[in-house]
């Protein structure tokens, strides 16, 4: 019985460690996604600013809810 309980405790400990590692990975990935989204917005703005007004397409602009 005691051996069985130790095995369960070990498995729980490993599962908790894995969960912490996965949470850290997801957090880092979310931050990276947000940085990339910001870079895309900046690049779009730079591209639009460099284009002559007659070549700009209003459909290419980012909607205000972004």
C-alpha positions as CSV (number, residue, x, y, z in Angstrom):
1,X,0.0,0.0,0.0
2,X,2.8,2.4,1.0
3,X,4.7,1.6,-2.2
4,X,1.6,2.3,-4.3
5,X,1.1,5.7,-2.6
6,X,4.8,6.6,-3.3
7,X,4.3,5.8,-7.0
8,X,1.2,8.0,-7.2
9,X,3.0,10.8,-5.4
10,X,5.9,10.5,-7.9
11,X,3.6,10.5,-10.9
12,X,1.8,13.6,-9.4
13,X,5.1,15.4,-8.9
14,X,6.2,14.7,-12.5
15,X,2.8,15.8,-13.8
16,X,3.1,19.1,-11.8
17,X,6.6,19.7,-13.2
18,X,5.4,19.0,-16.7
19,X,2.4,21.4,-16.3
20,X,4.7,24.1,-15.0
21,X,7.0,23.6,-18.0
22,X,4.1,23.7,-20.5
23,X,2.7,26.8,-18.9
24,X,6.0,28.6,-19.2
25,X,6.2,27.5,-22.9
26,X,2.7,28.8,-23.7
27,X,3.5,32.1,-21.9
28,X,6.7,32.6,-23.9
29,X,4.9,31.7,-27.2
30,X,2.1,34.1,-26.5
31,X,4.6,36.9,-25.8
32,X,6.4,36.1,-29.1
33,X,3.0,36.1,-31.0
34,X,2.2,39.5,-29.6
35,X,5.6,40.9,-30.6
36,X,5.2,39.5,-34.1
37,X,1.7,41.0,-34.4
38,X,3.1,44.4,-33.3
39,X,5.9,44.1,-35.9
40,X,3.4,43.3,-38.6
41,X,1.4,46.4,-37.8
42,X,4.5,48.5,-37.8
43,X,5.6,47.1,-41.2
44,X,2.2,47.7,-42.7
45,X,2.3,51.3,-41.5
46,X,5.7,51.8,-42.9
47,X,4.7,50.2,-46.2
48,X,1.6,52.4,-46.5
49,X,3.5,55.5,-45.6
50,X,6.1,54.8,-48.3
51,X,3.4,54.3,-51.0
52,X,2.1,57.2,-53.0
53,X,-1.5,58.1,-52.0
54,X,-3.0,57.0,-55.4
55,X,-1.6,53.5,-55.0
56,X,-3.0,52.9,-51.5
57,X,-6.0,50.5,-51.2
58,X,-8.3,51.3,-48.3
59,X,-9.1,47.6,-48.1
60,X,-5.5,46.9,-47.1
61,X,-5.8,49.1,-44.0
62,X,-6.2,47.5,-40.7
63,X,-9.7,47.8,-39.2
64,X,-9.8,49.9,-36.0
65,X,-10.7,47.0,-33.8
66,X,-7.2,45.6,-34.3
